[in-house]
Amino acid sequence: ELKATLTGKYGEDSKLIYDLADQGGEILALRYDLTVPFARFCAQHNIKNIKRYHIARVYRRDRPVMSKGRYREFYQCDIDIAGEYESMVP
């Protein structure tokens, strides 16, 4: 992801994002979570209704406490429902 895309969405947590630079000098970042890429996909492709799950690796630049089960690299599972469905309307 482009770092600018991610840092504008996380506020205080943006300091936990790993920064990278590609060969062209563009500033990139490792995936912090799965929500921003999903929202960007829905907006770019004009998605009206979608139900999906996504399991992928994410990365946090912090000082994890291994005894509490926190790691810098881990799998995150998202279950998303976006759009309007008849059963959701009162």
Salt bridges, closest charged atoms under 4 A:
GLU1 OE2 - ARG40 NH2 2.35
GLU12 OE2 - LYS15 NZ 2.74
ASP19 OD2 - LYS3 NZ 3.10
ASP62 OD2 - ARG70 NH2 2.79
GLU73 OE2 - ARG57 NE 3.29
ASP80 OD2 - ARG52 NH2 2.90
